């Protein structure tokens, strides 16, 4: 599996405008977004990611909106299945960053969890500076 492909996808999100139709700066976001912990068996707050919301129609890839304990948006997360990343015919085009400006991007492997059971890559589009990632750290 090539994480270069996933990183290229993430970088493309820098150039895409925020989705204007939904309010996403504060939790809960408007529109079709639902709290992930109410859709699948996951904790309400995931250390390292925060409180997640997703439009169920966009599963498994997302975007997932991630909020800190004060309900402020910190990142947009995509969960891209490894089998799709290794399929030359599968594309993830027009990945949006609903929270607007992206400060930096992290890409890492996840073996699977409720809601996205298959191995996948987390592509995290951080809307806050690296120093503020602690807002979603474990207490």
N, C-alpha and C positions, 0 to 999 in steps of 0.2 A: 504494500500500500504506500502511496506517495503522499506525504504531508505537504510537499511543495504545491501540489494541486490545491489542497485545502487552504494553504496560506495565500495562494493567488486569488482564490475566491474571496477570502476575507479582505484582502487588500482592495479588491474591486468595490467593496462596500463603502470605502472612504469617499468615493465619488458620487454615491447615490444620495439623493435628498431624503430628508425625514418624511415619513408618512403623515400628511397633514390631517387626515380624517379622524385620527384617534388622539386623545390626550394620553400621553404616556409618561410624563415627567414625574407624576406622583402615583403611588399605588392606592387603589386599584386602577389600572388603565381602563379607558372607555372602549367601546366597540365589542368585538367578539372574544376578547381575551378572558380566560378563565384561570383561576388559581390552580396551579399544577397539583398541589397537595389535595385538592378536592376532586381531581380527575383520576389520579393514580396513588398508590400507596408509597408516598414520599413524605418526609417531614415538611412542615410549613416553611422552614428556613434551612437552607443547605449551606454549611460553612464553605466559603470559597466562591459560592455563586450568589447566595441570598435567597429572597423569596421570589419564586418564578411564576410567571403568567404566560399563557400561550393561547392562541386561537386553535382549538382542537382540529380544525380543518387543515392546518399546516403541519400536523405531526407526520413523520417523526422529526423532520428537520427543523421546524420552527419558522420564524424566530421566537425565542423565549425572551421575555423581558425580565431582567433581574433587578431587584430592589434591595436596599439596605434595610436595617431594622426601623428606620424612621420613614420608610415608604418612599425614599428618593431613588430614582433610576440610576443604576451604576453601569449596567452593561446590557448588550443584546447578545444572546447566545444562539448559535446554530449547532445542532447535533446531527452530523452528517454520517450516515451508515458507511462503514468501511467497505462493505460489498458494493455500494454505489460509487464510492471514490475510486475503486479499482475497476469499474466498468467504463470502458472508453466511450460507450454510447450514452452514459448518464451524465447530465449536466445540472449544475445548480446556478442558474442565471438570475440576474437582477436581485441578488441578496440585498435587502434593505437594512438600514440602521435606523429603526424607528425613533431612537432617542437623539438622532441628529449627529453632531460632530463626534468622530471617533478619535480618541487620544492615542490608543495603541491596541494591538491585537495579540491574543495568545491562542495557540493551537496545541491541543494535547489529546492523547488517546484515552478512551473510557471503555471498559469491557462490557458495559451494559448495566441498566438499572430499570426499575419499574417505569413504564411509559416509553422507554427507548431500550428495549431488552437486548438488541443486537449490538455487537461491538461498533463503536462510532468515534468520530473525532469531535471534540468540543472546539468550536471556533468562537472565541469570546471577543466581541468588539467592545472594548472598554470606553465608556463615555466620561470617565473620570481619570485623573492622572494616576500613575502607578502608586504613588504614596497614599492615595485614597482607597486602594483596593482593600485596605484593612477594615473598611466599613462593612464588608461581608465576611470577615474572618470569624473563626470560632471564638466564643467568649471565654 
